[in-house]
Amino acid sequence: MAVYSKPIVMLDFETTGLSPDNGDRITEVAALRIEDGRITDRYVSLVNCGVRIPAFITGLTGITQQMVDSAPPASEVVPQLVEFIGGDTLSAHNASFDEKFLHAESARCGLAARHLGPVCSLKLARRVFPELGSYKLGTLSGSLGIRFKGTAHRAEADAEVAAQVLLHIAQHLGRRYGYAEVAPELLMSVNKLAAAKVHAFLSKAAA
């Protein structure tokens, strides 16, 4: 079974909206460290950013105003999160979304995230499994035979499934191309390729 040669941290945020530039903030975080073909550590917390939770966000995630009001403040959670991720490779499903919130929240705390990457599991799945019809996390995981263990649109459940997708991709690369170990840097390179070029690239890299 192919494994990743270095740790990868799968990140998922729940937020009040789509853009930190518009004042949206994080309400929940989950970061899961992948090592040796499995999840070895995790950091999970609700977050009190001192903002109101829109009703449609509560409807989508189940995260209520009362839940975040009683949660640890962002000034406590974000430094712990940045320390947890450290210099490991960061991954997320639609990574540009989660990374922009990580940078914005880190900057608010006077911190600079120092992770490598990111590796976008959504882009990666599109390139490795181009035959699938949808790459939304719930649909993708179902297509790959991966089941949610918790509630969708909660940070830990989403991060857990996205991590399993990433592990599934490593196993697929091992079976199809003969990789015993997959370097995160390889995934970053695949993320940047057009889907039509991926097979030749992976074959050449494996050789």
C-alpha positions as CSV (number, residue, x, y, z in Angstrom):
1,M,0.0,0.0,0.0
2,A,1.5,3.4,-1.0
3,V,1.8,6.0,1.7
4,Y,2.9,9.6,1.8
5,S,6.6,10.1,2.3
6,K,6.1,13.2,4.5
7,P,3.3,14.4,6.8
8,I,0.3,16.1,5.3
9,V,-2.2,18.1,7.3
10,M,-5.8,18.1,6.0
11,L,-7.5,21.3,7.0
12,D,-11.2,22.2,7.0
13,F,-12.9,25.5,8.2
14,E,-16.5,26.2,8.7
15,T,-17.0,30.0,8.2
16,T,-19.7,32.7,8.2
17,G,-19.3,33.2,4.5
18,L,-17.1,32.9,1.5
19,S,-14.5,35.6,1.8
20,P,-12.4,37.0,4.7
21,D,-12.0,40.2,2.6
22,N,-15.7,40.7,3.1
23,G,-15.4,40.3,6.9
24,D,-16.3,36.6,7.0
25,R,-14.7,34.7,9.8
26,I,-14.1,31.1,10.9
27,T,-16.5,29.3,13.2
28,E,-14.9,25.9,13.4
29,V,-11.6,24.2,12.4
30,A,-10.3,20.7,12.0
31,A,-6.8,19.8,11.1
32,L,-5.8,16.2,10.7
33,R,-2.2,15.0,10.3
34,I,-1.7,12.1,7.8
35,E,1.4,10.0,8.3
36,D,2.3,6.4,7.4
37,G,-1.0,5.8,5.6
38,R,-3.3,6.9,8.4
39,I,-4.5,9.9,10.5
40,T,-2.1,10.2,13.5
41,D,-3.1,13.4,15.2
42,R,-5.8,16.1,15.0
43,Y,-6.7,19.6,16.2
44,V,-10.4,20.4,16.3
45,S,-12.2,23.4,17.8
46,L,-15.2,25.7,17.5
47,V,-14.1,29.3,17.3
48,N,-15.5,32.5,18.8
49,C,-14.6,35.3,16.4
50,G,-17.1,37.7,18.0
51,V,-19.4,37.8,15.0
52,R,-23.0,36.9,14.3
53,I,-23.7,33.5,12.7
54,P,-26.0,34.0,9.7
55,A,-29.2,31.9,9.9
56,F,-28.3,30.1,6.6
57,I,-25.0,29.0,8.0
58,T,-26.7,27.5,11.1
59,G,-29.1,25.8,8.7
60,L,-26.2,24.4,6.6
61,T,-23.7,23.4,9.4
62,G,-25.8,23.2,12.6
63,I,-23.4,25.6,14.2
64,T,-25.4,28.0,16.4
65,Q,-24.6,31.4,17.9
66,Q,-24.7,29.8,21.3
67,M,-22.1,27.2,20.3
68,V,-19.6,29.8,19.1
69,D,-20.3,32.3,21.9
70,S,-19.1,29.7,24.4
71,A,-16.1,28.5,22.2
72,P,-12.5,29.5,22.7
73,P,-11.6,32.9,21.1
74,A,-9.8,33.1,17.7
75,S,-6.8,34.6,19.6
76,E,-6.4,31.3,21.3
77,V,-7.4,28.8,18.6
78,V,-5.5,30.3,15.6
79,P,-2.0,30.3,17.2
80,Q,-2.6,26.7,18.3
81,L,-3.7,25.8,14.8
82,V,-0.7,27.4,13.2
83,E,1.6,25.7,15.7
84,F,-0.2,22.3,15.0
85,I,0.3,22.6,11.2
86,G,3.9,23.9,11.6
87,G,6.0,23.4,8.4
88,D,4.1,20.4,7.1
89,T,2.3,20.2,3.8
90,L,-1.2,21.6,4.0
91,S,-4.1,20.1,2.1
92,A,-7.8,20.9,1.8
93,H,-10.7,20.2,-0.4
94,N,-10.9,23.4,-2.5
95,A,-7.6,24.5,-0.8
96,S,-7.7,28.1,-2.0
97,F,-10.8,28.7,0.2
98,D,-9.3,27.3,3.4
99,E,-5.9,28.7,2.8
100,K,-7.1,32.3,2.4
101,F,-9.0,32.0,5.7
102,L,-5.9,30.5,7.4
103,H,-3.7,33.4,6.1
104,A,-6.4,36.0,7.1
105,E,-6.9,34.7,10.6
106,S,-3.2,34.2,11.1
107,A,-2.6,37.8,10.1
108,R,-5.2,39.0,12.6
109,C,-3.1,37.4,15.3
110,G,0.1,38.8,14.0
111,L,1.3,35.4,12.8
112,A,2.5,34.0,9.5
113,A,1.6,30.5,8.5
114,R,4.7,28.5,7.5
115,H,3.1,25.4,5.9
116,L,4.2,24.0,2.5
117,G,1.8,23.6,-0.3
118,P,-1.1,23.6,-0.5
119,V,-2.3,20.3,-2.0
120,C,-5.9,20.7,-3.2
121,S,-7.6,17.3,-2.9
122,L,-10.5,18.6,-5.2
123,K,-8.1,19.5,-8.1
124,L,-6.1,16.3,-7.4
125,A,-9.2,14.1,-7.7
126,R,-10.2,15.8,-10.9
127,R,-6.9,14.9,-12.4
128,V,-6.4,11.4,-11.0
129,F,-10.0,10.3,-11.5
130,P,-11.1,12.3,-14.6
131,E,-14.0,9.9,-15.3
132,L,-16.0,10.9,-12.3
133,G,-19.1,13.1,-12.6
134,S,-18.7,15.3,-9.6
135,Y,-15.9,16.3,-7.2
136,K,-18.0,17.8,-4.4
137,L,-16.7,16.1,-1.3
138,G,-19.9,14.2,-0.5
139,T,-20.4,12.9,-4.1
140,L,-16.7,12.2,-4.6
141,S,-16.3,10.2,-1.4
142,G,-19.4,8.2,-2.3
143,S,-17.9,7.4,-5.7
144,L,-14.7,6.2,-4.1
145,G,-16.6,4.1,-1.5
146,I,-15.7,6.4,1.4
147,R,-18.4,7.0,4.0
148,F,-18.9,10.0,6.3
149,K,-18.5,9.1,9.9
150,G,-20.0,12.4,11.2
151,T,-22.2,15.2,9.9
152,A,-21.4,16.8,6.6
153,H,-20.5,20.5,6.7
154,R,-18.9,20.1,10.1
155,A,-15.2,20.7,10.1
156,E,-14.0,17.4,11.6
157,A,-16.3,15.2,9.5
158,D,-15.4,17.0,6.3
159,A,-11.6,16.9,7.1
160,E,-11.9,13.2,8.0
161,V,-13.5,12.3,4.6
162,A,-11.1,14.6,2.7
163,A,-8.1,12.9,4.4
164,Q,-9.5,9.5,3.4
165,V,-9.8,10.8,-0.2
166,L,-6.1,11.8,-0.1
167,L,-5.2,8.4,1.3
168,H,-7.3,6.7,-1.4
169,I,-5.4,8.7,-4.0
170,A,-2.0,7.5,-2.6
171,Q,-3.2,3.9,-2.8
172,H,-4.4,4.4,-6.4
173,L,-1.0,5.8,-7.4
174,G,0.6,2.8,-5.8
175,R,-1.6,0.3,-7.6
176,R,-1.5,2.0,-11.0
177,Y,2.0,3.4,-11.2
178,G,4.0,1.4,-8.7
179,Y,4.7,4.1,-6.1
180,A,5.6,2.7,-2.7
181,E,5.8,6.3,-1.3
182,V,4.2,9.4,-2.7
183,A,5.9,12.8,-2.0
184,P,3.6,15.7,-1.3
185,E,5.6,17.7,-3.8
186,L,4.4,15.2,-6.5
187,L,0.8,16.1,-5.6
188,M,1.6,19.8,-5.9
189,S,3.0,19.2,-9.4
190,V,-0.1,17.2,-10.4
191,N,-2.4,20.0,-9.1
192,K,-0.8,22.3,-11.7
193,L,-1.2,20.0,-14.7
194,A,-3.9,19.8,-17.3
195,A,-5.8,16.5,-16.8
196,A,-4.6,15.2,-20.2
197,K,-1.0,15.4,-19.1
198,V,-1.3,13.7,-15.7
199,H,-1.0,10.0,-16.8
200,A,2.3,10.6,-18.7
201,F,3.7,12.8,-15.9
202,L,3.0,10.2,-13.2
203,S,4.3,7.3,-15.4
204,K,7.5,9.2,-16.0
205,A,8.0,10.2,-12.4
206,A,7.4,6.6,-11.2
207,A,10.0,5.4,-13.7
